[in-house]
């Protein structure tokens, strides 16, 4: 892209032409196979594919259309074809697929001239035992209102990693603030086998009476946990130990096996999920 800047210096006007490299257009993969721990599984799964856009292009990320998407269940050798949605470009869907805890799933994407692959084991998640509420006073970090509190029993002797999504009236609550990552992801390194009580979710958001709160607790792999941790640190510009984050491309678990230099972005997951809902009073 050609960027033209005009500088005024000692009553003279000079035109400065700067060539800015747009960067390689890359595939972006957003995929999570989900199994409900409680309730009925619909069998519906989807994967979103898009491409990166030029830095100065103020438009929605382009959908990656025309890809071939397949997920192989390694233990049974059963392949599930994900067909592109006719209603939403870039969304690839499968019906009648309910993943199994302990099984490994291999994603394969054929897009343009490349083949992309990733594999992830579906891990069991601890059940949400209670979803409660608590009134909170106004602080410099949040408005006065009601917050959600979560209880769950962490399994003993197993490394567990969690990812939480909190919704208020169908709106996902997430904000890139310093420290907020600890309300979104967690490792049980310091509470293995313990009962977690009154864990505060979406701490910088408040609910009002009549709001519907929904919490999803996902089991994720250590690799996915590390990916999210670095993602949130970069989002708020916080490096481990303080200081600025060194700009770097965050690569997920999806690989371009045809051309490693044309690596994709994003992550492919397989997660069991426990859900709880509450009407705030």
C-alpha positions in Angstrom: 0.0 0.0 0.0 1.2 3.5 -0.8 0.8 6.0 2.1 1.3 9.7 1.2 2.3 11.9 4.1 2.7 15.7 4.0 5.3 17.3 6.2 5.7 21.0 6.8 9.3 22.1 7.5 10.9 25.5 7.4 8.0 26.9 5.3 8.6 24.1 2.7 6.3 21.3 1.8 7.8 17.9 1.1 5.9 14.8 -0.1 7.0 11.6 1.5 6.1 8.3 -0.1 6.2 5.3 2.1 5.7 1.7 0.9 4.0 -0.4 3.6 4.1 -4.2 3.3 0.6 -5.6 3.6 1.8 -9.0 4.7 0.8 -12.5 3.6 -3.0 -13.2 3.5 -3.5 -16.2 5.9 -6.3 -18.6 6.7 -7.9 -18.1 10.1 -9.4 -21.1 11.8 -11.9 -20.9 14.6 -13.2 -24.3 15.6 -14.4 -26.0 18.7 -16.1 -29.4 18.8 -18.4 -29.4 21.7 -20.0 -32.2 23.8 -22.7 -31.2 26.4 -21.9 -32.8 29.8 -25.5 -32.4 30.9 -28.6 -32.4 28.8 -29.1 -33.4 25.2 -26.5 -33.1 22.5 -27.9 -31.7 19.2 -25.2 -33.2 17.1 -24.6 -29.8 15.4 -20.9 -28.7 15.1 -19.4 -25.8 13.1 -16.1 -24.4 12.1 -15.5 -20.8 11.0 -12.9 -20.0 8.3 -11.8 -16.6 7.3 -8.7 -14.8 6.0 -6.6 -12.0 7.3 -7.3 -8.6 5.8 -4.9 -5.7 5.0 -4.1 -3.7 8.1 -5.6 -0.4 6.8 -8.7 -2.1 5.3 -11.6 -1.0 7.5 -13.8 -3.9 6.6 -15.1 -7.2 8.1 -12.6 -10.1 8.0 -13.3 -11.9 4.7 -14.9 -15.3 4.8 -12.9 -18.2 3.4 -15.2 -19.7 0.9 -15.0 -22.9 -1.1 -12.9 -24.9 1.3 -13.2 -28.6 1.9 -13.5 -29.4 5.6 -13.4 -32.8 7.3 -13.0 -34.1 10.8 -11.7 -37.6 11.4 -12.5 -39.5 14.7 -9.2 -41.3 15.1 -10.5 -44.2 17.3 -13.3 -45.2 15.0 -11.9 -44.0 11.7 -15.2 -42.2 11.0 -15.0 -39.0 9.0 -17.5 -36.1 9.2 -17.8 -33.8 6.3 -18.4 -30.1 7.2 -20.4 -28.4 4.4 -20.3 -24.7 3.9 -23.5 -22.9 5.1 -25.7 -21.5 2.5 -26.8 -18.7 4.8 -23.4 -17.6 6.3 -20.3 -17.7 4.1 -17.2 -19.1 5.9 -19.3 -21.3 8.3 -18.8 -25.0 7.8 -21.3 -27.3 9.4 -21.8 -30.9 10.4 -25.0 -32.5 11.6 -25.3 -35.7 13.6 -21.8 -35.5 15.2 -21.6 -36.0 19.0 -17.9 -36.2 20.0 -16.8 -38.7 22.7 -14.7 -37.8 25.7 -11.2 -39.4 25.4 -11.3 -39.6 21.6 -9.0 -37.6 19.4 -10.3 -35.6 16.4 -8.2 -34.6 13.4 -9.3 -31.6 11.4 -8.3 -31.4 7.7 -8.9 -28.3 5.6 -8.2 -28.0 1.9 -8.2 -24.4 0.9 -6.9 -23.0 -2.3 -3.5 -24.7 -2.8 -2.9 -25.8 0.8 -3.8 -28.6 3.1 -4.2 -27.7 6.8 -4.3 -30.1 9.7 -4.8 -30.1 13.5 -5.6 -32.7 16.1 -7.1 -32.4 19.6 -8.3 -34.9 22.3 -11.7 -34.2 23.8 -11.3 -33.8 27.5 -13.8 -34.3 30.4 -14.9 -31.2 32.3 -15.9 -30.8 35.9 -19.6 -30.1 36.5 -20.7 -26.7 37.6 -22.2 -27.4 41.0 -23.8 -24.0 41.6 -24.3 -20.7 39.9 -25.1 -18.0 42.4 -25.3 -14.2 42.6 -23.9 -11.5 44.9 -24.6 -7.7 45.1 -21.4 -5.6 44.6 -20.7 -2.0 45.4 -19.4 0.3 42.7 -15.6 0.5 42.3 -13.3 2.2 39.9 -13.2 -1.1 38.0 -17.0 -1.9 37.7 -20.4 -0.4 38.1 -22.7 -1.2 41.0 -24.7 -4.3 40.4 -24.9 -8.1 40.8 -22.1 -10.5 40.0 -22.2 -14.2 39.3 -20.4 -16.7 41.5 -19.5 -20.3 40.5 -18.8 -23.5 42.5 -17.2 -26.6 41.1 -15.2 -29.6 42.3 -11.8 -30.0 40.6 -10.8 -33.7 40.0 -7.9 -34.8 42.0 -4.6 -36.0 40.4 -5.4 -34.8 36.9 -4.1 -31.6 35.2 -7.2 -29.6 34.4 -7.5 -26.4 32.4 -10.7 -24.4 32.1 -12.1 -21.8 29.8 -15.3 -19.9 30.8 -17.8 -18.0 28.7 -20.3 -15.8 30.5 -23.4 -14.4 28.8 -25.8 -11.7 29.8 -29.1 -12.0 27.9 -27.3 -13.8 25.0 -24.4 -11.3 24.9 -20.9 -12.8 25.5 -19.2 -10.7 28.2 -15.5 -10.3 27.6 -13.1 -7.3 27.9 -9.3 -7.1 27.4 -8.4 -5.7 30.8 -5.3 -6.4 32.9 -6.1 -9.4 35.1 -9.3 -10.3 33.3 -7.8 -13.4 31.8 -8.0 -15.1 35.3 -11.8 -14.9 35.0 -11.7 -16.5 31.5 -9.1 -19.3 31.8 -7.5 -21.2 34.7 -5.1 -24.0 35.5 -5.7 -26.1 38.6 -2.0 -26.1 39.4 -2.6 -24.6 42.9 -6.0 -26.1 43.7 -5.8 -29.7 42.3 -8.6 -31.8 43.8 -10.1 -28.9 45.8 -13.7 -27.6 45.9 -13.8 -24.1 44.3 -16.4 -21.9 45.9 -17.7 -18.5 45.0 -15.4 -18.1 42.0 -16.2 -14.7 40.5 -16.9 -14.6 36.8 -16.9 -11.6 34.4 -15.8 -9.5 37.4 -15.8 -6.2 35.5 -19.4 -6.7 34.3 -22.6 -6.4 36.4 -26.1 -7.8 36.1 -29.4 -6.3 37.0 -32.6 -8.0 38.3 -34.3 -9.8 35.5 -31.2 -10.4 33.5 -30.5 -13.9 32.4 -27.0 -15.2 33.1 -25.5 -18.2 31.3 -22.1 -19.7 32.1 -20.3 -22.3 30.1 -17.3 -24.1 31.6 -15.1 -25.8 29.0 -12.3 -28.3 29.5 -9.3 -27.4 27.4 -5.8 -28.8 26.8 -2.7 -27.3 28.2 -1.7 -26.2 24.7 -5.1 -24.4 24.3 -4.6 -22.8 27.8 -1.2 -21.5 26.8 -2.6 -20.2 23.6 -5.4 -18.3 25.3 -3.0 -17.0 28.1 -0.6 -15.5 25.5 -3.6 -14.2 23.5 -5.0 -12.3 26.5 -1.6 -11.0 27.6 -1.0 -9.6 24.1 -4.6 -8.1 24.0 -3.8 -6.0 27.0 -0.2 -5.4 26.3 1.0 -7.2 29.4 4.1 -9.3 29.4 4.9 -11.9 32.1 6.7 -10.2 34.9 5.5 -6.7 33.7 6.7 -4.6 30.8 5.5 -4.5 27.2 4.7 -7.5 25.1 7.1 -8.1 22.3 5.0 -8.1 19.1 4.8 -11.6 17.8 2.5 -13.7 15.7 0.5 -16.1 17.9 0.3 -19.4 16.2 -2.2 -22.1 17.2 -2.2 -25.8 16.6 -3.3 -25.8 13.0 -0.5 -26.4 10.5 -0.2 -25.9 6.8 1.4 -29.3 5.8 1.8 -28.1 2.2 3.7 -24.9 2.9 4.8 -24.1 6.4 5.7 -20.5 5.5 2.0 -19.9 4.8 1.0 -21.0 8.3 -2.6 -20.2 9.4 -3.9 -18.4 12.5 -6.4 -19.6 15.1 -7.0 -22.8 17.1 -8.9 -26.1 16.8 -10.4 -27.5 20.0 -12.5 -30.3 21.3 -14.2 -29.6 24.6 -16.8 -31.1 26.9 -18.8 -28.3 28.5 -20.9 -27.9 31.6 -23.6 -25.2 31.6 -25.6 -23.4 34.2 -28.2 -20.6 33.8 -29.7 -18.2 36.3 -32.3 -15.4 36.4 -30.8 -12.6 38.4 -33.1 -11.4 41.2 
